[in-house]
Amino acid sequence: MFEVNKHAHTVKYQHKIKLWLQSHYVSVETNVKEGNTSDALFAYLLTRENSMVVMGAYGRDWLSRLFHKSSADVIIEGLNMPVFIAHC
């Protein structure tokens, strides 16, 4: 599990998510990074093989979409791996 956010705090239910992942996968690692989400996530995923990306989607207004490309678009266009986007 890899997370990037502005303040390097962990996901609210990180422990439960990790337990669930460990029940389905042999190896589960947890990484939390501080910084720019798109850049850090893309750089991390460049080093990964046999991975799947799961992202949450939150609504943005048209002005935001006009000036800022979404993190999902960068990953979908730049990497060859499956991406699942959950609309929350």
N, CA, C and O atoms as a Tinker XYZ file with bonds, in Angstrom:
   352  protein
     1  N      0.850000   -1.153000    0.000000    73     2
     2  CA     0.000000    0.000000    0.000000    64     1     3
     3  C      0.901000    1.222000    0.000000    63     2     4     5
     4  O      1.835000    1.313000    0.796000    81     3
     5  N      0.623000    2.150000   -0.884000    73     3     6
     6  CA     1.426000    3.367000   -1.012000    64     5     7
     7  C      0.483000    4.552000   -0.962000    63     6     8     9
     8  O     -0.523000    4.589000   -1.670000    81     7
     9  N      0.809000    5.510000   -0.131000    73     7    10
    10  CA    -0.024000    6.701000   -0.005000    64     9    11
    11  C      0.854000    7.937000   -0.030000    63    10    12    13
    12  O      1.939000    7.957000    0.550000    81    11
    13  N      0.374000    8.966000   -0.708000    73    11    14
    14  CA     1.055000   10.259000   -0.741000    64    13    15
    15  C      0.063000   11.317000   -0.303000    63    14    16    17
    16  O     -1.064000   11.369000   -0.797000    81    15
    17  N      0.488000   12.164000    0.631000    73    15    18
    18  CA    -0.356000   13.277000    1.024000    64    17    19
    19  C      0.510000   14.445000    1.479000    63    18    20    21
    20  O      1.727000   14.308000    1.606000    81    19
    21  N     -0.097000   15.561000    1.718000    73    19    22
    22  CA     0.648000   16.781000    2.031000    64    21    23
    23  C      1.318000   16.756000    3.394000    63    22    24    25
    24  O      2.299000   17.470000    3.603000    81    23
    25  N      0.820000   15.956000    4.326000    73    23    26
    26  CA     1.333000   16.007000    5.686000    64    25    27
    27  C      1.888000   14.680000    6.200000    63    26    28    29
    28  O      2.168000   14.559000    7.392000    81    27
    29  N      2.051000   13.701000    5.346000    73    27    30
    30  CA     2.626000   12.383000    5.682000    64    29    31
    31  C      1.906000   11.691000    6.835000    63    30    32    33
    32  O      2.536000   10.958000    7.598000    81    31
    33  N      0.597000   11.907000    6.978000    73    31    34
    34  CA    -0.154000   11.142000    7.967000    64    33    35
    35  C     -0.747000    9.922000    7.286000    63    34    36    37
    36  O     -0.863000    9.891000    6.061000    81    35
    37  N     -1.116000    8.934000    8.053000    73    35    38
    38  CA    -1.568000    7.677000    7.473000    64    37    39
    39  C     -3.075000    7.669000    7.242000    63    38    40    41
    40  O     -3.809000    8.506000    7.767000    81    39
    41  N     -3.508000    6.715000    6.453000    73    39    42
    42  CA    -4.920000    6.523000    6.155000    64    41    43
    43  C     -5.659000    6.184000    7.455000    63    42    44    45
    44  O     -5.108000    5.521000    8.333000    81    43
    45  N     -6.888000    6.637000    7.568000    73    43    46
    46  CA    -7.673000    6.432000    8.784000    64    45    47
    47  C     -7.777000    4.953000    9.167000    63    46    48    49
    48  O     -7.626000    4.613000   10.341000    81    47
    49  N     -8.025000    4.096000    8.224000    73    47    50
    50  CA    -8.191000    2.675000    8.491000    64    49    51
    51  C     -7.036000    1.853000    7.935000    63    50    52    53
    52  O     -7.241000    0.727000    7.482000    81    51
    53  N     -5.833000    2.398000    7.963000    73    51    54
    54  CA    -4.677000    1.742000    7.360000    64    53    55
    55  C     -4.453000    0.337000    7.936000    63    54    56    57
    56  O     -4.166000   -0.597000    7.187000    81    55
    57  N     -4.580000    0.182000    9.242000    73    55    58
    58  CA    -4.353000   -1.124000    9.868000    64    57    59
    59  C     -5.342000   -2.162000    9.340000    63    58    60    61
    60  O     -4.948000   -3.287000    9.033000    81    59
    61  N     -6.610000   -1.799000    9.232000    73    59    62
    62  CA    -7.619000   -2.731000    8.731000    64    61    63
    63  C     -7.395000   -3.060000    7.255000    63    62    64    65
    64  O     -7.576000   -4.202000    6.832000    81    63
    65  N     -7.004000   -2.060000    6.483000    73    63    66
    66  CA    -6.727000   -2.294000    5.062000    64    65    67
    67  C     -5.551000   -3.256000    4.915000    63    66    68    69
    68  O     -5.591000   -4.174000    4.095000    81    67
    69  N     -4.505000   -3.041000    5.713000    73    67    70
    70  CA    -3.330000   -3.911000    5.641000    64    69    71
    71  C     -3.692000   -5.347000    6.030000    63    70    72    73
    72  O     -3.242000   -6.287000    5.376000    81    71
    73  N     -4.492000   -5.533000    7.077000    73    71    74
    74  CA    -4.917000   -6.887000    7.463000    64    73    75
    75  C     -5.694000   -7.567000    6.340000    63    74    76    77
    76  O     -5.498000   -8.753000    6.072000    81    75
    77  N     -6.574000   -6.814000    5.686000    73    75    78
    78  CA    -7.341000   -7.383000    4.581000    64    77    79
    79  C     -6.411000   -7.783000    3.431000    63    78    80    81
    80  O     -6.546000   -8.868000    2.865000    81    79
    81  N     -5.478000   -6.906000    3.097000    73    79    82
    82  CA    -4.537000   -7.207000    2.014000    64    81    83
    83  C     -3.694000   -8.440000    2.338000    63    82    84    85
    84  O     -3.449000   -9.270000    1.463000    81    83
    85  N     -3.248000   -8.564000    3.592000    73    83    86
    86  CA    -2.430000   -9.708000    3.996000    64    85    87
    87  C     -3.204000  -11.023000    3.927000    63    86    88    89
    88  O     -2.602000  -12.087000    3.781000    81    87
    89  N     -4.524000  -10.961000    4.029000    73    87    90
    90  CA    -5.306000  -12.184000    3.912000    64    89    91
    91  C     -5.444000  -12.639000    2.460000    63    90    92    93
    92  O     -5.846000  -13.774000    2.202000    81    91
    93  N     -5.113000  -11.757000    1.510000    73    91    94
    94  CA    -5.240000  -12.082000    0.089000    64    93    95
    95  C     -3.920000  -12.135000   -0.666000    63    94    96    97
    96  O     -3.854000  -12.718000   -1.748000    81    95
    97  N     -2.872000  -11.540000   -0.117000    73    95    98
    98  CA    -1.592000  -11.458000   -0.814000    64    97    99
    99  C     -0.461000  -11.898000    0.103000    63    98   100   101
   100  O     -0.524000  -11.699000    1.316000    81    99
   101  N      0.569000  -12.495000   -0.475000    73    99   102
   102  CA     1.701000  -12.997000    0.288000    64   101   103
   103  C      2.520000  -11.853000    0.879000    63   102   104   105
   104  O      2.904000  -11.905000    2.048000    81   103
   105  N      2.785000  -10.842000    0.096000    73   103   106
   106  CA     3.644000   -9.748000    0.528000    64   105   107
   107  C      2.881000   -8.429000    0.476000    63   106   108   109
   108  O      2.359000   -8.046000   -0.571000    81   107
   109  N      2.821000   -7.741000    1.606000    73   107   110
   110  CA     2.150000   -6.442000    1.672000    64   109   111
   111  C      3.105000   -5.459000    2.335000    63   110   112   113
   112  O      3.570000   -5.688000    3.452000    81   111
   113  N      3.390000   -4.374000    1.645000    73   111   114
   114  CA     4.243000   -3.339000    2.219000    64   113   115
   115  C      3.455000   -2.044000    2.318000    63   114   116   117
   116  O      2.552000   -1.790000    1.521000    81   115
   117  N      3.804000   -1.230000    3.301000    73   115   118
   118  CA     3.121000    0.035000    3.521000    64   117   119
   119  C      4.121000    1.168000    3.410000    63   118   120   121
   120  O      5.157000    1.158000    4.076000    81   119
   121  N      3.813000    2.147000    2.570000    73   119   122
   122  CA     4.660000    3.322000    2.398000    64   121   123
   123  C      3.788000    4.569000    2.426000    63   122   124   125
   124  O      2.776000    4.640000    1.728000    81   123
   125  N      4.174000    5.542000    3.225000    73   123   126
   126  CA     3.482000    6.826000    3.273000    64   125   127
   127  C      4.517000    7.900000    2.978000    63   126   128   129
   128  O      5.534000    7.991000    3.664000    81   127
   129  N      4.262000    8.711000    1.963000    73   127   130
   130  CA     5.187000    9.767000    1.554000    64   129   131
   131  C      4.509000   11.122000    1.653000    63   130   132   133
   132  O      3.293000   11.236000    1.505000    81   131
   133  N      5.303000   12.131000    1.902000    73   131   134
   134  CA     4.807000   13.501000    1.924000    64   133   135
   135  C      5.240000   14.180000    0.635000    63   134   136   137
   136  O      6.377000   14.004000    0.196000    81   135
   137  N      4.354000   14.950000    0.027000    73   135   138
   138  CA     4.732000   15.683000   -1.168000    64   137   139
   139  C      3.625000   15.772000   -2.188000    63   138   140   141
   140  O      2.447000   15.588000   -1.881000    81   139
   141  N      4.036000   16.064000   -3.425000    73   139   142
   142  CA     3.105000   16.191000   -4.538000    64   141   143
   143  C      2.587000   14.810000   -4.916000    63   142   144   145
   144  O      3.370000   13.916000   -5.239000    81   143
   145  N      1.297000   14.638000   -4.877000    73   143   146
   146  CA     0.686000   13.332000   -5.084000    64   145   147
   147  C      1.017000   12.734000   -6.444000    63   146   148   149
   148  O      1.494000   11.602000   -6.519000    81   147
   149  N      0.774000   13.466000   -7.505000    73   147   150
   150  CA     0.974000   12.928000   -8.855000    64   149   151
   151  C      2.415000   12.528000   -9.103000    63   150   152   153
   152  O      2.677000   11.431000   -9.597000    81   151
   153  N      3.351000   13.401000   -8.767000    73   151   154
   154  CA     4.769000   13.128000   -9.025000    64   153   155
   155  C      5.275000   11.937000   -8.224000    63   154   156   157
   156  O      5.927000   11.048000   -8.771000    81   155
   157  N      4.974000   11.918000   -6.932000    73   155   158
   158  CA     5.465000   10.836000   -6.070000    64   157   159
   159  C      4.836000    9.501000   -6.441000    63   158   160   161
   160  O      5.521000    8.479000   -6.464000    81   159
   161  N      3.551000    9.498000   -6.729000    73   159   162
   162  CA     2.877000    8.261000   -7.098000    64   161   163
   163  C      3.403000    7.713000   -8.417000    63   162   164   165
   164  O      3.651000    6.513000   -8.531000    81   163
   165  N      3.574000    8.565000   -9.403000    73   163   166
   166  CA     4.086000    8.131000  -10.703000    64   165   167
   167  C      5.505000    7.574000  -10.559000    63   166   168   169
   168  O      5.816000    6.522000  -11.117000    81   167
   169  N      6.361000    8.269000   -9.817000    73   167   170
   170  CA     7.751000    7.812000   -9.618000    64   169   171
   171  C      7.781000    6.456000   -8.916000    63   170   172   173
   172  O      8.571000    5.586000   -9.279000    81   171
   173  N      6.929000    6.277000   -7.919000    73   171   174
   174  CA     6.879000    4.999000   -7.208000    64   173   175
   175  C      6.405000    3.880000   -8.131000    63   174   176   177
   176  O      6.987000    2.795000   -8.136000    81   175
   177  N      5.368000    4.130000   -8.901000    73   175   178
   178  CA     4.808000    3.098000   -9.765000    64   177   179
   179  C      5.736000    2.719000  -10.913000    63   178   180   181
   180  O      5.650000    1.608000  -11.436000    81   179
   181  N      6.612000    3.622000  -11.305000    73   179   182
   182  CA     7.597000    3.297000  -12.350000    64   181   183
   183  C      8.497000    2.140000  -11.928000    63   182   184   185
   184  O      8.993000    1.400000  -12.777000    81   183
   185  N      8.707000    1.982000  -10.634000    73   183   186
   186  CA     9.603000    0.939000  -10.131000    64   185   187
   187  C      8.888000   -0.366000   -9.842000    63   186   188   189
   188  O      9.533000   -1.345000   -9.465000    81   187
   189  N      7.582000   -0.408000  -10.007000    73   187   190
   190  CA     6.788000   -1.580000   -9.644000    64   189   191
   191  C      6.455000   -2.438000  -10.864000    63   190   192   193
   192  O      6.284000   -1.931000  -11.972000    81   191
   193  N      6.368000   -3.745000  -10.634000    73   191   194
   194  CA     5.906000   -4.685000  -11.648000    64   193   195
   195  C      4.774000   -5.510000  -11.058000    63   194   196   197
   196  O      4.701000   -5.686000   -9.842000    81   195
   197  N      3.907000   -6.006000  -11.895000    73   195   198
   198  CA     2.788000   -6.849000  -11.456000    64   197   199
   199  C      1.983000   -6.172000  -10.353000    63   198   200   201
   200  O      1.700000   -6.778000   -9.320000    81   199
   201  N      1.625000   -4.938000  -10.575000    73   199   202
   202  CA     0.860000   -4.177000   -9.592000    64   201   203
   203  C     -0.453000   -3.712000  -10.191000    63   202   204   205
   204  O     -0.631000   -3.674000  -11.409000    81   203
   205  N     -1.369000   -3.361000   -9.297000    73   203   206
   206  CA    -2.645000   -2.783000   -9.690000    64   205   207
   207  C     -2.825000   -1.519000   -8.867000    63   206   208   209
   208  O     -2.510000   -1.495000   -7.678000    81   207
   209  N     -3.331000   -0.471000   -9.500000    73   207   210
   210  CA    -3.535000    0.808000   -8.827000    64   209   211
   211  C     -5.013000    0.951000   -8.482000    63   210   212   213
   212  O     -5.879000    0.770000   -9.338000    81   211
   213  N     -5.296000    1.280000   -7.217000    73   211   214
   214  CA    -6.652000    1.563000   -6.767000    64   213   215
   215  C     -6.650000    2.989000   -6.242000    63   214   216   217
   216  O     -5.893000    3.329000   -5.333000    81   215
   217  N     -7.508000    3.818000   -6.826000    73   215   218
   218  CA    -7.560000    5.227000   -6.449000    64   217   219
   219  C     -8.991000    5.627000   -6.138000    63   218   220   221
   220  O     -9.940000    5.050000   -6.669000    81   219
   221  N     -9.136000    6.618000   -5.275000    73   219   222
   222  CA   -10.443000    7.200000   -5.001000    64   221   223
   223  C    -10.636000    8.415000   -5.887000    63   222   224   225
   224  O     -9.679000    9.130000   -6.182000    81   223
   225  N    -11.851000    8.649000   -6.308000    73   223   226
   226  CA   -12.144000    9.802000   -7.165000    64   225   227
   227  C    -13.069000   10.762000   -6.417000    63   226   228   229
   228  O    -14.078000   10.353000   -5.843000    81   227
   229  N    -12.716000   12.003000   -6.436000    73   227   230
   230  CA   -13.533000   13.040000   -5.823000    64   229   231
   231  C    -13.833000   14.084000   -6.879000    63   230   232   233
   232  O    -12.991000   14.368000   -7.730000    81   231
   233  N    -15.006000   14.648000   -6.833000    73   231   234
   234  CA   -15.428000   15.620000   -7.839000    64   233   235
   235  C    -14.582000   16.883000   -7.832000    63   234   236   237
   236  O    -14.244000   17.416000   -6.775000    81   235
   237  N    -14.251000   17.346000   -9.009000    73   235   238
   238  CA   -13.546000   18.609000   -9.178000    64   237   239
   239  C    -14.360000   19.451000  -10.143000    63   238   240   241
   240  O    -15.034000   18.925000  -11.029000    81   239
   241  N    -14.294000   20.752000   -9.966000    73   239   242
   242  CA   -15.052000   21.608000  -10.876000    64   241   243
   243  C    -14.307000   21.760000  -12.200000    63   242   244   245
   244  O    -13.139000   21.383000  -12.305000    81   243
   245  N    -14.974000   22.306000  -13.198000    73   243   246
   246  CA   -14.414000   22.404000  -14.558000    64   245   247
   247  C    -13.173000   23.279000  -14.590000    63   246   248   249
   248  O    -12.272000   23.024000  -15.389000    81   247
   249  N    -13.096000   24.297000  -13.754000    73   247   250
   250  CA   -11.924000   25.183000  -13.747000    64   249   251
   251  C    -10.690000   24.438000  -13.249000    63   250   252   253
   252  O     -9.601000   24.599000  -13.798000    81   251
   253  N    -10.859000   23.630000  -12.222000    73   251   254
   254  CA    -9.751000   22.824000  -11.708000    64   253   255
   255  C     -9.265000   21.835000  -12.762000    63   254   256   257
   256  O     -8.060000   21.679000  -12.961000    81   255
   257  N    -10.206000   21.163000  -13.442000    73   255   258
   258  CA    -9.831000   20.198000  -14.485000    64   257   259
   259  C     -9.158000   20.873000  -15.669000    63   258   260   261
   260  O     -8.340000   20.256000  -16.352000    81   259
   261  N     -9.493000   22.131000  -15.918000    73   259   262
   262  CA    -8.898000   22.873000  -17.024000    64   261   263
   263  C     -7.411000   23.127000  -16.786000    63   262   264   265
   264  O     -6.615000   23.047000  -17.722000    81   263
   265  N     -7.028000   23.432000  -15.545000    73   263   266
   266  CA    -5.646000   23.807000  -15.240000    64   265   267
   267  C     -4.796000   22.672000  -14.669000    63   266   268   269
   268  O     -3.569000   22.730000  -14.745000    81   267
   269  N     -5.417000   21.652000  -14.105000    73   267   270
   270  CA    -4.660000   20.575000  -13.466000    64   269   271
   271  C     -5.114000   19.220000  -13.981000    63   270   272   273
   272  O     -6.288000   18.866000  -13.873000    81   271
   273  N     -4.183000   18.470000  -14.537000    73   271   274
   274  CA    -4.478000   17.122000  -14.991000    64   273   275
   275  C     -4.625000   16.221000  -13.772000    63   274   276   277
   276  O     -3.924000   16.412000  -12.778000    81   275
   277  N     -5.513000   15.253000  -13.831000    73   275   278
   278  CA    -5.714000   14.373000  -12.687000    64   277   279
   279  C     -4.566000   13.377000  -12.552000    63   278   280   281
   280  O     -3.902000   13.046000  -13.535000    81   279
   281  N     -4.340000   12.905000  -11.333000    73   279   282
   282  CA    -3.307000   11.897000  -11.079000    64   281   283
   283  C     -3.607000   10.619000  -11.856000    63   282   284   285
   284  O     -2.696000    9.964000  -12.362000    81   283
   285  N     -4.879000   10.273000  -11.944000    73   283   286
   286  CA    -5.263000    9.057000  -12.667000    64   285   287
   287  C     -4.914000    9.154000  -14.146000    63   286   288   289
   288  O     -4.436000    8.178000  -14.725000    81   287
   289  N     -5.140000   10.303000  -14.769000    73   287   290
   290  CA    -4.821000   10.469000  -16.188000    64   289   291
   291  C     -3.336000   10.268000  -16.443000    63   290   292   293
   292  O     -2.956000    9.625000  -17.421000    81   291
   293  N     -2.501000   10.810000  -15.578000    73   291   294
   294  CA    -1.047000   10.677000  -15.729000    64   293   295
   295  C     -0.648000    9.207000  -15.660000    63   294   296   297
   296  O      0.175000    8.753000  -16.454000    81   295
   297  N     -1.216000    8.464000  -14.729000    73   295   298
   298  CA    -0.881000    7.048000  -14.561000    64   297   299
   299  C     -1.412000    6.224000  -15.732000    63   298   300   301
   300  O     -0.692000    5.381000  -16.270000    81   299
   301  N     -2.647000    6.454000  -16.128000    73   299   302
   302  CA    -3.248000    5.695000  -17.229000    64   301   303
   303  C     -2.491000    5.909000  -18.528000    63   302   304   305
   304  O     -2.269000    4.960000  -19.279000    81   303
   305  N     -2.092000    7.146000  -18.803000    73   303   306
   306  CA    -1.392000    7.461000  -20.047000    64   305   307
   307  C      0.078000    7.052000  -20.016000    63   306   308   309
   308  O      0.645000    6.736000  -21.062000    81   307
   309  N      0.709000    7.051000  -18.834000    73   307   310
   310  CA     2.147000    6.839000  -18.769000    64   309   311
   311  C      2.611000    5.465000  -18.352000    63   310   312   313
   312  O      3.785000    5.140000  -18.531000    81   311
   313  N      1.726000    4.641000  -17.799000    73   311   314
   314  CA     2.137000    3.335000  -17.299000    64   313   315
   315  C      1.260000    2.236000  -17.872000    63   314   316   317
   316  O      0.115000    2.472000  -18.257000    81   315
   317  N      1.808000    1.045000  -17.922000    73   315   318
   318  CA     1.079000   -0.106000  -18.438000    64   317   319
   319  C      0.672000   -1.007000  -17.275000    63   318   320   321
   320  O      1.260000   -2.068000  -17.069000    81   319
   321  N     -0.341000   -0.576000  -16.513000    73   319   322
   322  CA    -0.862000   -1.387000  -15.418000    64   321   323
   323  C     -2.328000   -1.064000  -15.209000    63   322   324   325
   324  O     -2.788000    0.028000  -15.544000    81   323
   325  N     -3.066000   -2.028000  -14.649000    73   323   326
   326  CA    -4.498000   -1.783000  -14.445000    64   325   327
   327  C     -4.742000   -0.731000  -13.384000    63   326   328   329
   328  O     -4.021000   -0.659000  -12.389000    81   327
   329  N     -5.769000    0.091000  -13.601000    73   327   330
   330  CA    -6.145000    1.150000  -12.666000    64   329   331
   331  C     -7.640000    1.015000  -12.361000    63   330   332   333
   332  O     -8.470000    1.002000  -13.270000    81   331
   333  N     -7.966000    0.915000  -11.080000    73   331   334
   334  CA    -9.359000    0.870000  -10.634000    64   333   335
   335  C     -9.629000    2.169000   -9.895000    63   334   336   337
   336  O     -8.920000    2.510000   -8.948000    81   335
   337  N    -10.660000    2.898000  -10.328000    73   335   338
   338  CA   -11.003000    4.167000   -9.689000    64   337   339
   339  C    -12.358000    4.008000   -9.010000    63   338   340   341
   340  O    -13.375000    3.771000   -9.661000    81   339
   341  N    -12.347000    4.143000   -7.683000    73   339   342
   342  CA   -13.572000    4.027000   -6.886000    64   341   343
   343  C    -14.132000    5.417000   -6.659000    63   342   344   345
   344  O    -13.455000    6.275000   -6.093000    81   343
   345  N    -15.346000    5.645000   -7.089000    73   343   346
   346  CA   -15.984000    6.940000   -6.883000    64   345   347
   347  C    -16.603000    6.963000   -5.498000    63   346   348   349
   348  O    -17.541000    6.220000   -5.210000    81   347
   349  N    -16.070000    7.820000   -4.651000    73   347   350
   350  CA   -16.511000    7.878000   -3.237000    64   349   351
   351  C    -17.586000    8.907000   -3.054000    63   350   352
   352  O    -18.076000    9.096000   -1.941000    81   351
